[in-house]
Amino acid sequence: MKLSAPKQVTWWIAIILGGLAILNQYGILSVGLGNNFVLLLLGYLLLVIGTAVKGL
């Protein structure tokens, strides 16, 4: 499998999801999912899929 860097939009969405999880953890922002792990997992999975799938 040949890996490639994710597009910049994909990377920024993953960073925003991680940032929301951090802000939610410290009570600065309430996202409403109730579980910060879900936000971090979504961001990480987005980066993994963006690296594995060309053009994402």
PQR file of N, CA, C, O and H, with PARSE charges and radii, in Angstrom:
ATOM      1  N   MET A   1       0.850  -1.160   0.000 -0.4000 1.5000
ATOM      2  CA  MET A   1       0.000   0.000   0.000 -0.0000 2.0000
ATOM      3  C   MET A   1       0.906   1.236   0.000  0.5500 1.7000
ATOM      4  O   MET A   1       1.806   1.358   0.831 -0.5500 1.4000
ATOM      5  N   LYS A   2       0.659   2.128  -0.923 -0.4000 1.5000
ATOM      6  CA  LYS A   2       1.429   3.362  -1.010 -0.0000 2.0000
ATOM      7  C   LYS A   2       0.663   4.469  -0.283  0.5500 1.7000
ATOM      8  O   LYS A   2      -0.490   4.762  -0.600 -0.5500 1.4000
ATOM      9  H   LYS A   2      -0.073   2.029  -1.598  0.4000 1.0000
ATOM     10  N   LEU A   3       1.325   5.065   0.684 -0.4000 1.5000
ATOM     11  CA  LEU A   3       0.689   6.112   1.476 -0.0000 2.0000
ATOM     12  C   LEU A   3       1.010   7.478   0.893  0.5500 1.7000
ATOM     13  O   LEU A   3       2.076   7.687   0.314 -0.5500 1.4000
ATOM     14  H   LEU A   3       2.261   4.827   0.941  0.4000 1.0000
ATOM     15  N   SER A   4       0.079   8.398   1.052 -0.4000 1.5000
ATOM     16  CA  SER A   4       0.291   9.769   0.598 -0.0000 2.0000
ATOM     17  C   SER A   4      -0.217  10.726   1.673  0.5500 1.7000
ATOM     18  O   SER A   4      -1.031  10.364   2.523 -0.5500 1.4000
ATOM     19  H   SER A   4      -0.787   8.229   1.523  0.4000 1.0000
ATOM     20  N   ALA A   5       0.280  11.936   1.610 -0.4000 1.5000
ATOM     21  CA  ALA A   5      -0.149  12.941   2.589 -0.0000 2.0000
ATOM     22  C   ALA A   5      -1.611  13.308   2.346  0.5500 1.7000
ATOM     23  O   ALA A   5      -2.038  13.423   1.197 -0.5500 1.4000
ATOM     24  H   ALA A   5       0.941  12.230   0.920  0.4000 1.0000
ATOM     25  N   PRO A   6      -2.375  13.491   3.414 -0.5600 1.5000
ATOM     26  CA  PRO A   6      -3.767  13.912   3.224  0.2800 2.0000
ATOM     27  C   PRO A   6      -3.828  15.337   2.687  0.5500 1.7000
ATOM     28  O   PRO A   6      -2.885  16.114   2.838 -0.5500 1.4000
ATOM     29  N   LYS A   7      -4.945  15.663   2.062 -0.4000 1.5000
ATOM     30  CA  LYS A   7      -5.118  17.034   1.579 -0.0000 2.0000
ATOM     31  C   LYS A   7      -5.176  17.980   2.769  0.5500 1.7000
ATOM     32  O   LYS A   7      -5.435  17.568   3.899 -0.5500 1.4000
ATOM     33  H   LYS A   7      -5.711  15.032   1.939  0.4000 1.0000
ATOM     34  N   GLN A   8      -4.935  19.240   2.495 -0.4000 1.5000
ATOM     35  CA  GLN A   8      -4.892  20.232   3.563 -0.0000 2.0000
ATOM     36  C   GLN A   8      -6.247  20.368   4.253  0.5500 1.7000
ATOM     37  O   GLN A   8      -6.303  20.579   5.464 -0.5500 1.4000
ATOM     38  H   GLN A   8      -4.725  19.574   1.576  0.4000 1.0000
ATOM     39  N   VAL A   9      -7.326  20.251   3.506 -0.4000 1.5000
ATOM     40  CA  VAL A   9      -8.668  20.349   4.107 -0.0000 2.0000
ATOM     41  C   VAL A   9      -8.898  19.199   5.079  0.5500 1.7000
ATOM     42  O   VAL A   9      -9.438  19.403   6.166 -0.5500 1.4000
ATOM     43  H   VAL A   9      -7.280  20.079   2.522  0.4000 1.0000
ATOM     44  N   THR A  10      -8.491  17.991   4.695 -0.4000 1.5000
ATOM     45  CA  THR A  10      -8.645  16.823   5.562 -0.0000 2.0000
ATOM     46  C   THR A  10      -7.847  17.014   6.845  0.5500 1.7000
ATOM     47  O   THR A  10      -8.326  16.709   7.937 -0.5500 1.4000
ATOM     48  H   THR A  10      -8.053  17.825   3.811  0.4000 1.0000
ATOM     49  N   TRP A  11      -6.637  17.516   6.704 -0.4000 1.5000
ATOM     50  CA  TRP A  11      -5.774  17.739   7.855 -0.0000 2.0000
ATOM     51  C   TRP A  11      -6.387  18.767   8.798  0.5500 1.7000
ATOM     52  O   TRP A  11      -6.388  18.565  10.013 -0.5500 1.4000
ATOM     53  H   TRP A  11      -6.248  17.764   5.817  0.4000 1.0000
ATOM     54  N   TRP A  12      -6.905  19.858   8.262 -0.4000 1.5000
ATOM     55  CA  TRP A  12      -7.501  20.907   9.096 -0.0000 2.0000
ATOM     56  C   TRP A  12      -8.754  20.421   9.815  0.5500 1.7000
ATOM     57  O   TRP A  12      -8.981  20.785  10.969 -0.5500 1.4000
ATOM     58  H   TRP A  12      -6.905  20.022   7.276  0.4000 1.0000
ATOM     59  N   ILE A  13      -9.567  19.609   9.155 -0.4000 1.5000
ATOM     60  CA  ILE A  13     -10.763  19.066   9.814 -0.0000 2.0000
ATOM     61  C   ILE A  13     -10.352  18.192  10.997  0.5500 1.7000
ATOM     62  O   ILE A  13     -10.967  18.259  12.061 -0.5500 1.4000
ATOM     63  H   ILE A  13      -9.383  19.314   8.217  0.4000 1.0000
ATOM     64  N   ALA A  14      -9.314  17.373  10.815 -0.4000 1.5000
ATOM     65  CA  ALA A  14      -8.831  16.523  11.904 -0.0000 2.0000
ATOM     66  C   ALA A  14      -8.287  17.367  13.056  0.5500 1.7000
ATOM     67  O   ALA A  14      -8.511  17.042  14.221 -0.5500 1.4000
ATOM     68  H   ALA A  14      -8.814  17.319   9.951  0.4000 1.0000
ATOM     69  N   ILE A  15      -7.575  18.448  12.737 -0.4000 1.5000
ATOM     70  CA  ILE A  15      -7.046  19.342  13.773 -0.0000 2.0000
ATOM     71  C   ILE A  15      -8.191  20.013  14.535  0.5500 1.7000
ATOM     72  O   ILE A  15      -8.127  20.151  15.757 -0.5500 1.4000
ATOM     73  H   ILE A  15      -7.393  18.712  11.790  0.4000 1.0000
ATOM     74  N   ILE A  16      -9.228  20.426  13.823 -0.4000 1.5000
ATOM     75  CA  ILE A  16     -10.384  21.062  14.465 -0.0000 2.0000
ATOM     76  C   ILE A  16     -11.092  20.079  15.390  0.5500 1.7000
ATOM     77  O   ILE A  16     -11.495  20.454  16.491 -0.5500 1.4000
ATOM     78  H   ILE A  16      -9.280  20.314  12.831  0.4000 1.0000
ATOM     79  N   LEU A  17     -11.250  18.829  14.962 -0.4000 1.5000
ATOM     80  CA  LEU A  17     -11.879  17.823  15.823 -0.0000 2.0000
ATOM     81  C   LEU A  17     -11.058  17.606  17.095  0.5500 1.7000
ATOM     82  O   LEU A  17     -11.620  17.509  18.186 -0.5500 1.4000
ATOM     83  H   LEU A  17     -10.922  18.524  14.067  0.4000 1.0000
ATOM     84  N   GLY A  18      -9.744  17.530  16.960 -0.4000 1.5000
ATOM     85  CA  GLY A  18      -8.886  17.387  18.134 -0.0000 2.0000
ATOM     86  C   GLY A  18      -8.962  18.598  19.046  0.5500 1.7000
ATOM     87  O   GLY A  18      -8.994  18.461  20.269 -0.5500 1.4000
ATOM     88  H   GLY A  18      -9.288  17.609  16.074  0.4000 1.0000
ATOM     89  N   GLY A  19      -8.992  19.789  18.452 -0.4000 1.5000
ATOM     90  CA  GLY A  19      -9.114  21.013  19.240 -0.0000 2.0000
ATOM     91  C   GLY A  19     -10.432  21.085  19.988  0.5500 1.7000
ATOM     92  O   GLY A  19     -10.479  21.517  21.140 -0.5500 1.4000
ATOM     93  H   GLY A  19      -8.966  19.901  17.459  0.4000 1.0000
ATOM     94  N   LEU A  20     -11.500  20.662  19.331 -0.4000 1.5000
ATOM     95  CA  LEU A  20     -12.807  20.636  20.003 -0.0000 2.0000
ATOM     96  C   LEU A  20     -12.795  19.676  21.184  0.5500 1.7000
ATOM     97  O   LEU A  20     -13.391  19.957  22.224 -0.5500 1.4000
ATOM     98  H   LEU A  20     -11.462  20.312  18.395  0.4000 1.0000
ATOM     99  N   ALA A  21     -12.117  18.541  21.024 -0.4000 1.5000
ATOM    100  CA  ALA A  21     -12.029  17.577  22.125 -0.0000 2.0000
ATOM    101  C   ALA A  21     -11.279  18.178  23.308  0.5500 1.7000
ATOM    102  O   ALA A  21     -11.671  17.979  24.458 -0.5500 1.4000
ATOM    103  H   ALA A  21     -11.633  18.313  20.180  0.4000 1.0000
ATOM    104  N   ILE A  22     -10.203  18.911  23.033 -0.4000 1.5000
ATOM    105  CA  ILE A  22      -9.430  19.535  24.112 -0.0000 2.0000
ATOM    106  C   ILE A  22     -10.250  20.621  24.799  0.5500 1.7000
ATOM    107  O   ILE A  22     -10.291  20.685  26.028 -0.5500 1.4000
ATOM    108  H   ILE A  22      -9.884  19.073  22.099  0.4000 1.0000
ATOM    109  N   LEU A  23     -10.904  21.475  24.012 -0.4000 1.5000
ATOM    110  CA  LEU A  23     -11.724  22.538  24.600 -0.0000 2.0000
ATOM    111  C   LEU A  23     -12.888  21.962  25.398  0.5500 1.7000
ATOM    112  O   LEU A  23     -13.256  22.504  26.440 -0.5500 1.4000
ATOM    113  H   LEU A  23     -10.870  21.424  23.014  0.4000 1.0000
ATOM    114  N   ASN A  24     -13.463  20.876  24.917 -0.4000 1.5000
ATOM    115  CA  ASN A  24     -14.565  20.224  25.620 -0.0000 2.0000
ATOM    116  C   ASN A  24     -14.075  19.588  26.924  0.5500 1.7000
ATOM    117  O   ASN A  24     -14.793  19.597  27.923 -0.5500 1.4000
ATOM    118  H   ASN A  24     -13.164  20.436  24.070  0.4000 1.0000
ATOM    119  N   GLN A  25     -12.878  19.046  26.920 -0.4000 1.5000
ATOM    120  CA  GLN A  25     -12.321  18.405  28.112 -0.0000 2.0000
ATOM    121  C   GLN A  25     -12.161  19.401  29.254  0.5500 1.7000
ATOM    122  O   GLN A  25     -12.434  19.074  30.409 -0.5500 1.4000
ATOM    123  H   GLN A  25     -12.294  19.039  26.108  0.4000 1.0000
ATOM    124  N   TYR A  26     -11.722  20.609  28.936 -0.4000 1.5000
ATOM    125  CA  TYR A  26     -11.485  21.620  29.964 -0.0000 2.0000
ATOM    126  C   TYR A  26     -12.694  22.513  30.217  0.5500 1.7000
ATOM    127  O   TYR A  26     -12.601  23.472  30.984 -0.5500 1.4000
ATOM    128  H   TYR A  26     -11.500  20.874  27.997  0.4000 1.0000
ATOM    129  N   GLY A  27     -13.819  22.216  29.590 -0.4000 1.5000
ATOM    130  CA  GLY A  27     -15.047  22.941  29.861 -0.0000 2.0000
ATOM    131  C   GLY A  27     -15.142  24.303  29.210  0.5500 1.7000
ATOM    132  O   GLY A  27     -16.036  25.082  29.540 -0.5500 1.4000
ATOM    133  H   GLY A  27     -13.895  21.438  28.967  0.4000 1.0000
ATOM    134  N   ILE A  28     -14.242  24.609  28.291 -0.4000 1.5000
ATOM    135  CA  ILE A  28     -14.269  25.901  27.610 -0.0000 2.0000
ATOM    136  C   ILE A  28     -15.392  25.937  26.584  0.5500 1.7000
ATOM    137  O   ILE A  28     -16.013  26.978  26.369 -0.5500 1.4000
ATOM    138  H   ILE A  28     -13.515  23.977  28.023  0.4000 1.0000
ATOM    139  N   LEU A  29     -15.644  24.809  25.960 -0.4000 1.5000
ATOM    140  CA  LEU A  29     -16.659  24.707  24.922 -0.0000 2.0000
ATOM    141  C   LEU A  29     -17.394  23.388  25.107  0.5500 1.7000
ATOM    142  O   LEU A  29     -16.768  22.358  25.354 -0.5500 1.4000
ATOM    143  H   LEU A  29     -15.139  23.964  26.135  0.4000 1.0000
ATOM    144  N   SER A  30     -18.698  23.412  24.990 -0.4000 1.5000
ATOM    145  CA  SER A  30     -19.476  22.185  25.106 -0.0000 2.0000
ATOM    146  C   SER A  30     -19.955  21.767  23.726  0.5500 1.7000
ATOM    147  O   SER A  30     -20.795  22.434  23.122 -0.5500 1.4000
ATOM    148  H   SER A  30     -19.207  24.249  24.789  0.4000 1.0000
ATOM    149  N   VAL A  31     -19.414  20.660  23.229 -0.4000 1.5000
ATOM    150  CA  VAL A  31     -19.738  20.180  21.892 -0.0000 2.0000
ATOM    151  C   VAL A  31     -21.042  19.401  21.898  0.5500 1.7000
ATOM    152  O   VAL A  31     -21.804  19.476  20.935 -0.5500 1.4000
ATOM    153  H   VAL A  31     -18.731  20.118  23.720  0.4000 1.0000
ATOM    154  N   GLY A  32     -21.313  18.663  22.950 -0.4000 1.5000
ATOM    155  CA  GLY A  32     -22.570  17.956  23.051 -0.0000 2.0000
ATOM    156  C   GLY A  32     -22.473  16.463  22.806  0.5500 1.7000
ATOM    157  O   GLY A  32     -23.445  15.744  23.038 -0.5500 1.4000
ATOM    158  H   GLY A  32     -20.694  18.602  23.733  0.4000 1.0000
ATOM    159  N   LEU A  33     -21.331  15.972  22.344 -0.4000 1.5000
ATOM    160  CA  LEU A  33     -21.194  14.531  22.157 -0.0000 2.0000
ATOM    161  C   LEU A  33     -21.039  13.821  23.495  0.5500 1.7000
ATOM    162  O   LEU A  33     -21.386  12.646  23.619 -0.5500 1.4000
ATOM    163  H   LEU A  33     -20.541  16.555  22.156  0.4000 1.0000
ATOM    164  N   GLY A  34     -20.525  14.518  24.483 -0.4000 1.5000
ATOM    165  CA  GLY A  34     -20.418  13.936  25.809 -0.0000 2.0000
ATOM    166  C   GLY A  34     -19.181  13.092  26.012  0.5500 1.7000
ATOM    167  O   GLY A  34     -18.861  12.737  27.146 -0.5500 1.4000
ATOM    168  H   GLY A  34     -20.242  15.472  24.382  0.4000 1.0000
ATOM    169  N   ASN A  35     -18.481  12.763  24.950 -0.4000 1.5000
ATOM    170  CA  ASN A  35     -17.309  11.916  25.070 -0.0000 2.0000
ATOM    171  C   ASN A  35     -16.193  12.487  24.202  0.5500 1.7000
ATOM    172  O   ASN A  35     -16.285  12.474  22.975 -0.5500 1.4000
ATOM    173  H   ASN A  35     -18.741  13.052  24.028  0.4000 1.0000
ATOM    174  N   ASN A  36     -15.150  12.982  24.837 -0.4000 1.5000
ATOM    175  CA  ASN A  36     -14.037  13.568  24.101 -0.0000 2.0000
ATOM    176  C   ASN A  36     -13.275  12.527  23.298  0.5500 1.7000
ATOM    177  O   ASN A  36     -12.681  12.839  22.266 -0.5500 1.4000
ATOM    178  H   ASN A  36     -15.075  12.992  25.834  0.4000 1.0000
ATOM    179  N   PHE A  37     -13.297  11.294  23.774 -0.4000 1.5000
ATOM    180  CA  PHE A  37     -12.610  10.222  23.054 -0.0000 2.0000
ATOM    181  C   PHE A  37     -13.175  10.058  21.654  0.5500 1.7000
ATOM    182  O   PHE A  37     -12.432   9.776  20.714 -0.5500 1.4000
ATOM    183  H   PHE A  37     -13.780  11.041  24.612  0.4000 1.0000
ATOM    184  N   VAL A  38     -14.483  10.231  21.509 -0.4000 1.5000
ATOM    185  CA  VAL A  38     -15.119  10.103  20.192 -0.0000 2.0000
ATOM    186  C   VAL A  38     -14.578  11.162  19.238  0.5500 1.7000
ATOM    187  O   VAL A  38     -14.287  10.852  18.082 -0.5500 1.4000
ATOM    188  H   VAL A  38     -15.086  10.460  22.273  0.4000 1.0000
ATOM    189  N   LEU A  39     -14.438  12.390  19.691 -0.4000 1.5000
ATOM    190  CA  LEU A  39     -13.904  13.457  18.843 -0.0000 2.0000
ATOM    191  C   LEU A  39     -12.461  13.176  18.438  0.5500 1.7000
ATOM    192  O   LEU A  39     -12.097  13.337  17.273 -0.5500 1.4000
ATOM    193  H   LEU A  39     -14.674  12.642  20.630  0.4000 1.0000
ATOM    194  N   LEU A  40     -11.642  12.757  19.396 -0.4000 1.5000
ATOM    195  CA  LEU A  40     -10.256  12.445  19.076 -0.0000 2.0000
ATOM    196  C   LEU A  40     -10.160  11.259  18.129  0.5500 1.7000
ATOM    197  O   LEU A  40      -9.339  11.259  17.211 -0.5500 1.4000
ATOM    198  H   LEU A  40     -11.938  12.627  20.343  0.4000 1.0000
ATOM    199  N   LEU A  41     -10.990  10.256  18.345 -0.4000 1.5000
ATOM    200  CA  LEU A  41     -10.987   9.083  17.475 -0.0000 2.0000
ATOM    201  C   LEU A  41     -11.397   9.448  16.058  0.5500 1.7000
ATOM    202  O   LEU A  41     -10.791   8.967  15.099 -0.5500 1.4000
ATOM    203  H   LEU A  41     -11.657  10.256  19.090  0.4000 1.0000
ATOM    204  N   LEU A  42     -12.408  10.283  15.907 -0.4000 1.5000
ATOM    205  CA  LEU A  42     -12.832  10.712  14.573 -0.0000 2.0000
ATOM    206  C   LEU A  42     -11.728  11.479  13.854  0.5500 1.7000
ATOM    207  O   LEU A  42     -11.503  11.274  12.661 -0.5500 1.4000
ATOM    208  H   LEU A  42     -12.899  10.673  16.686  0.4000 1.0000
ATOM    209  N   GLY A  43     -11.048  12.350  14.565 -0.4000 1.5000
ATOM    210  CA  GLY A  43      -9.945  13.094  13.964 -0.0000 2.0000
ATOM    211  C   GLY A  43      -8.811  12.183  13.534  0.5500 1.7000
ATOM    212  O   GLY A  43      -8.259  12.342  12.446 -0.5500 1.4000
ATOM    213  H   GLY A  43     -11.230  12.516  15.534  0.4000 1.0000
ATOM    214  N   TYR A  44      -8.463  11.227  14.386 -0.4000 1.5000
ATOM    215  CA  TYR A  44      -7.387  10.292  14.065 -0.0000 2.0000
ATOM    216  C   TYR A  44      -7.768   9.400  12.889  0.5500 1.7000
ATOM    217  O   TYR A  44      -6.963   9.193  11.981 -0.5500 1.4000
ATOM    218  H   TYR A  44      -8.912  11.097  15.270  0.4000 1.0000
ATOM    219  N   LEU A  45      -8.985   8.871  12.901 -0.4000 1.5000
ATOM    220  CA  LEU A  45      -9.427   8.024  11.791 -0.0000 2.0000
ATOM    221  C   LEU A  45      -9.471   8.796  10.481  0.5500 1.7000
ATOM    222  O   LEU A  45      -9.150   8.249   9.426 -0.5500 1.4000
ATOM    223  H   LEU A  45      -9.638   9.039  13.639  0.4000 1.0000
ATOM    224  N   LEU A  46      -9.862  10.052  10.543 -0.4000 1.5000
ATOM    225  CA  LEU A  46      -9.868  10.879   9.340 -0.0000 2.0000
ATOM    226  C   LEU A  46      -8.457  11.022   8.778  0.5500 1.7000
ATOM    227  O   LEU A  46      -8.266  10.960   7.564 -0.5500 1.4000
ATOM    228  H   LEU A  46     -10.122  10.496  11.400  0.4000 1.0000
ATOM    229  N   LEU A  47      -7.472  11.211   9.647 -0.4000 1.5000
ATOM    230  CA  LEU A  47      -6.091  11.304   9.181 -0.0000 2.0000
ATOM    231  C   LEU A  47      -5.591   9.981   8.613  0.5500 1.7000
ATOM    232  O   LEU A  47      -4.895   9.968   7.599 -0.5500 1.4000
ATOM    233  H   LEU A  47      -7.627  11.261  10.633  0.4000 1.0000
ATOM    234  N   VAL A  48      -5.937   8.874   9.252 -0.4000 1.5000
ATOM    235  CA  VAL A  48      -5.513   7.561   8.753 -0.0000 2.0000
ATOM    236  C   VAL A  48      -6.129   7.277   7.393  0.5500 1.7000
ATOM    237  O   VAL A  48      -5.437   6.830   6.478 -0.5500 1.4000
ATOM    238  H   VAL A  48      -6.503   8.884  10.076  0.4000 1.0000
ATOM    239  N   ILE A  49      -7.417   7.531   7.253 -0.4000 1.5000
ATOM    240  CA  ILE A  49      -8.087   7.299   5.969 -0.0000 2.0000
ATOM    241  C   ILE A  49      -7.556   8.260   4.915  0.5500 1.7000
ATOM    242  O   ILE A  49      -7.370   7.870   3.763 -0.5500 1.4000
ATOM    243  H   ILE A  49      -7.979   7.895   7.996  0.4000 1.0000
ATOM    244  N   GLY A  50      -7.312   9.508   5.292 -0.4000 1.5000
ATOM    245  CA  GLY A  50      -6.766  10.481   4.352 -0.0000 2.0000
ATOM    246  C   GLY A  50      -5.373  10.122   3.874  0.5500 1.7000
ATOM    247  O   GLY A  50      -4.992  10.468   2.756 -0.5500 1.4000
ATOM    248  H   GLY A  50      -7.463   9.825   6.228  0.4000 1.0000
ATOM    249  N   THR A  51      -4.610   9.430   4.709 -0.4000 1.5000
ATOM    250  CA  THR A  51      -3.275   8.991   4.316 -0.0000 2.0000
ATOM    251  C   THR A  51      -3.338   7.751   3.433  0.5500 1.7000
ATOM    252  O   THR A  51      -2.537   7.605   2.510 -0.5500 1.4000
ATOM    253  H   THR A  51      -4.921   9.149   5.617  0.4000 1.0000
ATOM    254  N   ALA A  52      -4.280   6.862   3.707 -0.4000 1.5000
ATOM    255  CA  ALA A  52      -4.369   5.606   2.966 -0.0000 2.0000
ATOM    256  C   ALA A  52      -5.062   5.755   1.617  0.5500 1.7000
ATOM    257  O   ALA A  52      -4.725   5.040   0.674 -0.5500 1.4000
ATOM    258  H   ALA A  52      -4.931   6.980   4.456  0.4000 1.0000
ATOM    259  N   VAL A  53      -6.014   6.661   1.508 -0.4000 1.5000
ATOM    260  CA  VAL A  53      -6.790   6.828   0.276 -0.0000 2.0000
ATOM    261  C   VAL A  53      -6.235   8.020  -0.491  0.5500 1.7000
ATOM    262  O   VAL A  53      -6.185   9.135   0.027 -0.5500 1.4000
ATOM    263  H   VAL A  53      -6.288   7.242   2.275  0.4000 1.0000
ATOM    264  N   LYS A  54      -5.827   7.779  -1.705 -0.4000 1.5000
ATOM    265  CA  LYS A  54      -5.252   8.858  -2.511 -0.0000 2.0000
ATOM    266  C   LYS A  54      -6.346   9.846  -2.908  0.5500 1.7000
ATOM    267  O   LYS A  54      -7.425   9.451  -3.349 -0.5500 1.4000
ATOM    268  H   LYS A  54      -5.868   6.872  -2.126  0.4000 1.0000
ATOM    269  N   GLY A  55      -6.054  11.120  -2.747 -0.4000 1.5000
ATOM    270  CA  GLY A  55      -6.988  12.167  -3.147 -0.0000 2.0000
ATOM    271  C   GLY A  55      -7.972  12.595  -2.080  0.5500 1.7000
ATOM    272  O   GLY A  55      -8.881  13.377  -2.357 -0.5500 1.4000
ATOM    273  H   GLY A  55      -5.177  11.440  -2.389  0.4000 1.0000
ATOM    274  N   LEU A  56      -7.808  12.094  -0.860 -0.4000 1.5000
ATOM    275  CA  LEU A  56      -8.756  12.474   0.199 -0.0000 2.0000
ATOM    276  C   LEU A  56      -8.130  13.481   1.112  0.5500 1.7000
ATOM    277  O   LEU A  56      -8.765  13.927   2.068 -0.5500 1.4000
ATOM    278  H   LEU A  56      -7.070  11.458  -0.635  0.4000 1.0000
TER
END
